Amino acid sequence: MESQDNLHNADGNKKENDIDKNIENTNEESLDEQSMLAESQKEESTAEVSTDEDIPQSGEPEFKPEASSTEKSESKDAGDLDGDALVAESQKKEAEVIVSDEELEKEDDTEEVHSDEDEHDEHAHHELEMPDYGEFTPEALIAAADKLLKNEPIQKIKDHFDAIRRNLLKQLNEERQHKLEQFLEGGGVEMDFEYIQPQREKFRNIFGEYRSKRQAYYKDLEDKLNNNLKIKLDLIEQIKEIVTKDESIGDTFKEFNNIQQEWRNTGPVPRSESGDLWRTYHHHVENFYEFIKINKELRDLDFKKNREAKEKLIVEGEALLEKDNVPEAFKALQQLHKKWKIVGPVERENRDAMWDRFSDITKKLHDKREEHYASMREKSAELLEEKKKLVEQLKDIDYSHINSHHKWQESIKKVESIREAFRKMGRINHPDNDKIWDEFREILKDFNHQKNQYYKDLKKAHHVNLEKKRALVDIAHKLKDSDDWKETTNEMKRIQAQWKQIGHVPKSESDKIWKEFRAACNHFFDRLTQQNKDRDKQFEGNFTAKKAVLDKLSAYEPNKDDQAKSVNALKEIINEWKQIGRVPRDKNQIESDFNKTLDDKFKAIDMDRKESQRIRFENKLDSLTDGNDDRQLRRERQAVRKQIEEAQKELTQLETNLSFFSSSDPNSPLLKDANKRIKHQQDQIEMLDEKVKILNVKIREVQKADEEEAPAEEKSEGGEE
């Protein structure tokens, strides 16, 4: 009978707790990317500035008096081209636009319109920080799009919306494809498949609003720029007409001053028209100055005022060279250039020198800015190489043959370590960043698919094991109150052994079903223990009787000269011993004491070895017989048969060795010793064969007694009925 502690140890291994932690949802996209919010580098964006070299120096006006306060108040404020104001104004006009799935899959192709103040800048993408949208969940992507739409200028968020739309649709399309595959595996037909994604619908509305605002913004901008162009062309015509009018110099100059003020206030024009427009304007301004031939004192006064203004701009520009924040300094330089364009001309002898100084500042800051972004590009390239190395490390993990929870846990930790290192690098401003991220994500996706499939199969196996263990629990409940001690004990031990071999079950059921099974087994074995205790009390008298027989055997002094009489006396003691029956289990040592004492008595009379061994062996078998239970006899027979096999091998080896003595002297001591050992081994085998025969007879006797008792039990049960 096995102890309950042993049974608990067999199934008490709680690896199930660890395994169940790793049985995850099998969604192919559950890569845990929402935790991978990368820290991208903050970079400024500015536009390339225009220089005096863009405007012919010969066209620089020689005199530009300030307009009066009255004239200023009457001038048009057409130059304040505020993007937010444009958007606010356009919102009044736009209607809700419904975006189809086909349109949602395409980038917004609204034609962009640029003014002469929007210069080309290769670093413009650094202006608004671009996070690694590939690592965002669908919810985070939608929230980011909504936030950008509400808080950022519509003309600055196209790259962000393109990245958000691309990554969101990729995840949603993969999710829909996965659901379609599940639908088809379940026997569905593709034309009947319908899968509603609230996230897609929500983004559809946001994207529709974004596209509508963007289209309205550029439509309004185009209208304003064209209107400004029309106004400025008209102002040029007015300057051309001034020289043809017959009026006083004061009135002519006043009219010219109003035209200049209105030019400044009108604002930007289309970039494509800007160059010709400025050249034409300055050409006619110079013509005006030549026409009116303004006096030298007044012109010198204007030149001095303009020179002081430009000197101030040069000083401010030189200060920008000392700033550590290069993008911010470059943005400030842009404003200085806009002011420079507004300031009028200086003396011809100072004009080139001042421009060269200002242009040199611009060049130095340009060079400094290029070094800044070159350094950033170099760093980005280095980070990209590091990311590529991590991708290769991920590729090198061979998880195709992993078939145990322990090995999967090792792989999961390794992958998580690589993923965390990749995440910490954040998004890098490099053309290949998205490509390397997609590659990294696909490898992670494949890894998670394999891992989830393993744990999905493991979970199924756990449920199969659960059903097997439930069946054993049912058997245990049926047997726990049985009084058929022999058969029930054997069956209980059998299902306990089977329980050990089944394996793990789901964590939620593990403790519960184990406790139920253990309780049923303990119930039976507690009853069996009590039964054995009651039976052992009945055997106390047998122990007392056997103790008296042992004392009798110990006191007997066999007569070596009358061997037959001594053997008969010993046999009588043996028969007396057999008649007594079993003793309590904790006092079975008396059996060994009796056999040892018996061996000593047989040796004292120098009895035939075979005969004494046979008698002692038969007596031993009696002690092995437990009622109708022949299990101990069968185990003994198996042990004897094993001894025969070993003895036979030894005999074969001895006979092989004997062949080496074929030509030796028959009187050789070595040859005699070899023959003696062979004879001994043959006698040993013969004796063991005899033991097997005795065991066979004893086992048949026990089985026959068991068969004879069965009908009597049936009659007894029938009588009770």
Disulfide bonds with the S-S distance in Angstrom:
none
